């Protein structure tokens, strides 16, 4: 087992077997998390935290949370097709003949089968053709499949052709990963109940649902070292209420989500990445 001492932002760091332990060497009486990274045990998410203990024994922490998720999951396909089917049957799709003609011309022009008619912005078309040539094969294939499916719908505005467009959109979304970044701060207080003491958030009821944050840092002792875990939790104190969007507050109740000091790898098979922040 390899170990060495160094420093990071003035805090002790111990590297043991390839794992970075940041600020883990603390006195038993006033032990508290300092700096580190924790990985979710249930989803592709990682959290970086930096905490500072105050004179009143509270703990102020800055937390950076990065979550990676698929834009569409396998169970979403049925719902999307049903939504597209209901929309087609109730409202129809109002695409004018002029719009469809322009679109069909545009696809032929992009692929070089037709020269731009008079009045088209030839400079913009040349730039679009150049961009298409330089586009990666996967993205080009998805783009052209969508364009051709749109042309087919313009030729025959059937429900099947409309559902094919919805299916193509879903298929691309199922290969697209969204990266969300959230930065927030919390104040924690030390509590020693039964067993090991924990640092728990100080929160009052917020919003129409009266949501109270109950997240906490929990220690895990390994010999003379202290490793920290983070448990994200929130509870609803007004379950009979409704959110501003009209949803029942009962649906806002969150379970516990554990972020562990042990690193965890995730495989999401992302072909596209969409950064949301």
C-alpha positions as CSV (number, residue, x, y, z in Angstrom):
1,X,0.0,0.0,0.0
2,X,1.4,3.4,-1.1
3,X,1.0,6.4,1.1
4,X,2.5,9.9,1.1
5,X,1.7,13.3,2.7
6,X,1.2,16.5,0.8
7,X,-1.1,19.5,1.1
8,X,-4.0,21.0,-0.7
9,X,-5.3,24.5,0.2
10,X,-3.4,24.2,3.4
11,X,-5.2,20.9,4.3
12,X,-3.5,17.6,4.9
13,X,-3.9,15.0,2.2
14,X,-3.1,11.3,2.5
15,X,-2.9,9.2,-0.6
16,X,-3.5,5.5,0.3
17,X,-3.7,2.9,-2.4
18,X,-4.7,5.5,-5.0
19,X,-7.5,7.0,-2.9
20,X,-7.3,10.7,-2.0
21,X,-8.3,11.3,1.7
22,X,-8.7,15.0,2.2
23,X,-8.7,16.4,5.7
24,X,-9.5,13.0,7.2
25,X,-7.1,13.2,10.1
26,X,-9.0,15.1,12.8
27,X,-9.3,15.0,16.5
28,X,-12.2,12.8,17.7
29,X,-13.8,15.7,19.7
30,X,-14.1,18.2,16.9
31,X,-13.9,16.0,13.7
32,X,-15.6,17.6,10.7
33,X,-15.4,17.2,6.9
34,X,-13.1,19.6,5.2
35,X,-12.5,19.1,1.4
36,X,-13.2,16.1,-0.8
37,X,-15.1,14.3,-3.5
38,X,-18.0,11.8,-3.1
39,X,-19.7,9.6,-5.7
40,X,-23.4,8.7,-5.8
41,X,-24.1,5.1,-5.1
42,X,-27.3,5.1,-7.3
43,X,-26.7,7.4,-10.3
44,X,-23.9,8.9,-12.4
45,X,-23.3,11.8,-10.1
46,X,-20.3,13.2,-8.2
47,X,-20.1,15.9,-5.5
48,X,-17.2,18.1,-4.5
49,X,-17.4,19.8,-1.1
50,X,-15.5,22.3,0.9
51,X,-16.4,23.0,4.5
52,X,-15.2,25.4,7.2
53,X,-16.0,25.2,10.8
54,X,-17.1,28.4,12.5
55,X,-16.6,29.7,16.0
56,X,-20.1,28.7,17.0
57,X,-19.3,25.1,16.0
58,X,-21.5,25.3,12.9
59,X,-20.1,24.0,9.6
60,X,-20.5,26.1,6.4
61,X,-20.1,24.0,3.3
62,X,-20.0,24.8,-0.4
63,X,-21.1,21.9,-2.6
64,X,-20.7,21.3,-6.3
65,X,-22.9,18.6,-7.7
66,X,-22.4,17.1,-11.2
67,X,-25.1,14.8,-12.5
68,X,-25.0,12.9,-15.8
69,X,-28.2,11.3,-17.1
70,X,-29.8,10.1,-20.3
71,X,-32.2,12.5,-22.0
72,X,-34.5,9.6,-22.7
73,X,-34.9,6.2,-21.0
74,X,-36.2,2.9,-22.6
75,X,-39.5,3.3,-20.7
76,X,-40.0,6.8,-22.3
77,X,-40.6,5.5,-25.8
78,X,-44.2,4.3,-25.3
79,X,-45.2,7.6,-23.6
80,X,-43.6,9.7,-26.4
81,X,-45.4,7.7,-29.2
82,X,-48.7,7.9,-27.4
83,X,-48.3,11.7,-27.0
84,X,-47.4,12.1,-30.7
85,X,-50.3,9.9,-31.7
86,X,-52.8,11.8,-29.5
87,X,-51.5,15.1,-30.8
88,X,-51.8,14.0,-34.4
89,X,-55.3,12.7,-34.0
90,X,-56.7,15.7,-32.0
91,X,-54.9,18.7,-33.5
92,X,-53.3,17.4,-36.7
93,X,-50.1,18.8,-38.0
94,X,-50.4,22.1,-39.9
95,X,-47.4,22.1,-42.3
96,X,-48.1,24.2,-45.4
97,X,-47.3,23.0,-48.9
98,X,-44.9,25.9,-49.2
99,X,-43.0,24.9,-46.1
100,X,-42.8,21.3,-47.3
101,X,-41.5,22.3,-50.7
102,X,-38.8,24.5,-49.2
103,X,-37.8,21.6,-46.9
104,X,-37.7,19.1,-49.7
105,X,-35.6,21.5,-51.9
106,X,-33.3,22.1,-49.0
107,X,-32.5,18.4,-48.5
108,X,-31.8,18.0,-52.2
109,X,-29.6,21.1,-52.3
110,X,-27.6,20.0,-49.2
111,X,-26.9,16.6,-50.7
112,X,-25.9,18.2,-54.1
113,X,-28.8,16.8,-56.2
114,X,-30.2,20.2,-56.9
115,X,-28.9,23.7,-57.4
116,X,-30.4,26.5,-55.3
117,X,-33.4,28.2,-56.9
118,X,-33.3,31.9,-57.6
119,X,-33.8,33.9,-54.4
120,X,-32.1,31.4,-52.1
121,X,-29.2,32.7,-49.9
122,X,-26.4,30.9,-51.8
123,X,-23.8,31.9,-49.2
124,X,-25.8,30.4,-46.3
125,X,-26.4,27.2,-48.3
126,X,-22.7,26.9,-49.1
127,X,-21.9,27.2,-45.5
128,X,-24.5,24.6,-44.6
129,X,-23.1,22.2,-47.2
130,X,-19.6,22.8,-45.8
131,X,-20.7,22.1,-42.3
132,X,-22.5,18.9,-43.4
133,X,-19.3,17.7,-45.1
134,X,-17.2,18.4,-41.9
135,X,-19.8,16.8,-39.5
136,X,-18.9,13.5,-37.9
137,X,-20.4,10.5,-39.6
138,X,-22.8,9.6,-36.7
139,X,-24.2,13.2,-36.4
140,X,-24.5,13.4,-40.2
141,X,-26.4,10.1,-40.4
142,X,-28.8,11.2,-37.6
143,X,-29.3,14.6,-39.3
144,X,-30.0,13.1,-42.8
145,X,-32.4,10.5,-41.4
146,X,-34.4,13.2,-39.7
147,X,-34.5,15.3,-42.8
148,X,-35.6,12.4,-45.0
149,X,-38.2,11.4,-42.5
150,X,-39.5,14.9,-42.6
151,X,-39.7,14.8,-46.4
152,X,-41.6,11.5,-46.2
153,X,-44.1,13.1,-43.9
154,X,-44.5,16.1,-46.3
155,X,-45.2,13.7,-49.1
156,X,-47.7,11.7,-47.1
157,X,-49.0,13.2,-43.9
158,X,-50.0,9.9,-42.3
159,X,-49.9,9.0,-38.6
160,X,-47.3,6.4,-39.2
161,X,-44.9,8.9,-40.8
162,X,-45.5,11.3,-37.9
163,X,-44.8,8.6,-35.4
164,X,-41.6,7.8,-37.3
165,X,-40.4,11.4,-36.6
166,X,-41.2,11.0,-32.9
167,X,-39.3,7.6,-32.9
168,X,-36.2,9.1,-34.5
169,X,-36.2,12.0,-31.9
170,X,-36.5,9.5,-29.1
171,X,-33.7,7.3,-30.5
172,X,-31.3,10.2,-30.6
173,X,-32.3,11.4,-27.1
174,X,-31.7,7.8,-25.8
175,X,-28.1,8.2,-27.0
176,X,-27.7,11.7,-25.5
177,X,-26.4,12.3,-22.1
178,X,-27.2,15.5,-20.2
179,X,-24.7,17.0,-17.8
180,X,-26.2,19.2,-15.1
181,X,-24.1,21.2,-12.6
182,X,-25.5,22.6,-9.4
183,X,-23.6,24.7,-6.8
184,X,-25.2,25.3,-3.4
185,X,-24.2,26.0,0.2
186,X,-25.5,24.6,3.4
187,X,-24.9,25.1,7.1
188,X,-24.6,22.1,9.3
189,X,-24.7,21.4,13.0
190,X,-23.1,18.6,14.9
191,X,-25.4,16.0,16.5
192,X,-24.4,13.0,18.5
193,X,-27.3,10.7,19.0
194,X,-26.7,7.0,19.4
195,X,-23.5,5.9,17.9
196,X,-21.3,8.2,15.8
197,X,-22.0,11.9,15.6
198,X,-23.2,13.4,12.3
199,X,-23.3,16.9,10.8
200,X,-26.9,17.8,9.8
201,X,-28.2,20.7,7.7
202,X,-30.0,23.6,9.4
203,X,-33.2,24.2,7.5
204,X,-36.6,25.7,8.0
205,X,-39.7,24.7,5.8
206,X,-39.5,26.2,2.3
207,X,-42.1,26.8,-0.3
208,X,-45.8,25.7,-0.5
209,X,-44.8,22.1,0.4
210,X,-42.8,23.1,3.4
211,X,-39.8,21.2,2.3
212,X,-37.2,20.7,5.0
213,X,-33.6,19.7,4.2
214,X,-32.3,16.9,6.4
215,X,-29.0,16.2,4.5
216,X,-26.1,15.1,6.6
217,X,-22.4,14.2,6.6
218,X,-21.7,10.8,8.3
219,X,-18.2,9.6,9.4
220,X,-16.9,6.2,8.7
221,X,-13.9,5.3,10.8
222,X,-11.1,3.1,9.5
223,X,-8.5,2.8,12.2
224,X,-7.3,6.3,13.0
225,X,-8.7,7.8,9.8
226,X,-12.2,9.3,9.3
227,X,-13.9,9.0,5.9
228,X,-16.9,11.1,5.2
229,X,-20.2,10.1,3.5
230,X,-23.0,12.5,2.5
231,X,-26.7,11.6,2.6
232,X,-29.0,13.9,0.6
233,X,-32.5,13.9,2.1
234,X,-35.5,16.2,2.2
235,X,-39.0,15.8,3.7
236,X,-42.3,17.4,3.0
237,X,-44.1,19.0,6.0
238,X,-47.2,20.0,4.0
239,X,-48.2,16.9,2.0
240,X,-51.7,18.3,1.4
241,X,-50.4,21.3,-0.5
242,X,-49.6,21.8,-4.2
243,X,-46.6,23.3,-6.0
244,X,-46.7,26.4,-8.2
245,X,-47.0,24.0,-11.1
246,X,-50.1,22.4,-9.6
247,X,-48.4,19.1,-8.6
248,X,-49.3,17.4,-5.3
249,X,-46.7,18.0,-2.6
250,X,-46.9,14.3,-1.8
251,X,-44.8,13.7,-4.9
252,X,-42.1,16.0,-3.7
253,X,-41.0,13.7,-0.9
254,X,-37.5,12.5,-1.5
255,X,-35.8,9.4,-0.2
256,X,-32.2,9.2,0.9
257,X,-29.4,9.4,-1.7
258,X,-26.0,8.3,-0.5
259,X,-22.7,9.8,-1.8
260,X,-19.8,7.7,-0.8
261,X,-16.1,8.3,-0.5
262,X,-15.4,5.1,-2.5
263,X,-15.2,6.1,-6.2
264,X,-17.7,4.5,-8.5
265,X,-17.7,4.2,-12.3
266,X,-20.8,4.4,-14.5
267,X,-21.4,3.3,-18.1
268,X,-24.1,5.3,-19.9
269,X,-23.1,4.8,-23.6
270,X,-23.3,8.4,-24.5
271,X,-23.0,9.3,-28.2
272,X,-24.0,12.9,-27.7
273,X,-23.3,15.1,-24.6
274,X,-25.5,18.1,-23.8
275,X,-24.1,20.5,-21.1
276,X,-26.9,22.2,-19.3
277,X,-25.1,24.9,-17.4
